Every structure is written in structure tokens, then in C-alpha cells.
Amino acid sequence: MFHGYGVYYFAESEKTYEGQFIENQFEGKGKLTFKDGRQYTGDFKAGKKDGQGTMLQADGNKYIGAWKNDEKHGIGIFYDAKDETKKQGTWKDGKRTAWLSKPIKTGGENNRML
């Protein structure tokens, strides 16, 4: 049984979790790295992304904000690597429901690794 801090590699999906475990589940702070280059760093609850976290996509786009039950849920900021802009919005069950701001130029500095 995993309990406490550790690193686990999932051979079948080639992803790695580094962080806190409680009774074999991701719980608390952690980092999940995927084979395709995606990386989530933030809060976990009962094995799922839940709380505040940052997801960096393989294409350089990034989301920083609220998560619930493994989905974007609540207020967050989306960084567009191609356009070098950021926008604040709201998400529900993984889908954006509204933009709360207009795009703001970032010059690319906020789109780099976590």
C-alpha cells in the first residue's frame, strides 16, 4: 500500500506521478507527467485532479486554475502559446463556459514550463 510521498511509473500508459499518496491514491500535492509531454502540477483528491493546479499541454498552451473531479472547473487562466496571450475564464466539467477577460499579450514568458 502506498502512503506518504513517492514516485510511481505507470508502464501501461507511460505516465509518472510524483507526490503524496494516501491508501494507494494520489492525495494532496503532486505532479503527473504524461508520455506526450503534458504535465499537471497541483492538488489531487481521491486520485483525481481536484483543487488548484496547472496543466501544461504538449503544444505549450497552459491552464492555471481550479479543478474538480479531474476536469477544469471554476475560474482559471488560459495561456495560448501560439498567440502569446492569456485570458481569464470560467469552466464547468472540463468545458469553458465564458471568457472573463479579453486576450492580454504575454510575450511568451508565461507559456514556458511550469
C-alpha positions, 0 to 999 in steps of 0.5 A, a space after each residue: 500500500 502506498 502512503 506518504 510521498 513517492 514516485 510511481 511509473 505507470 508502464 501501461 500508459 507511460 505516465 509518472 506521478 510524483 507526490 503524496 499518496 494516501 491508501 494507494 491514491 494520489 492525495 494532496 500535492 503532486 505532479 503527473 507527467 504524461 508520455 506526450 509531454 503534458 504535465 499537471 502540477 497541483 492538488 489531487 483528491 481521491 486520485 483525481 485532479 481536484 483543487 488548484 493546479 496547472 496543466 501544461 499541454 504538449 503544444 505549450 498552451 497552459 491552464 492555471 486554475 481550479 479543478 474538480 473531479 479531474 476536469 477544469 472547473 471554476 475560474 482559471 487562466 488560459 495561456 495560448 502559446 501560439 498567440 502569446 496571450 492569456 485570458 481569464 475564464 470560467 469552466 464547468 466539467 472540463 468545458 469553458 463556459 465564458 471568457 472573463 477577460 479579453 486576450 492580454 499579450 504575454 510575450 511568451 514568458 508565461 507559456 514556458 514550463 511550469 
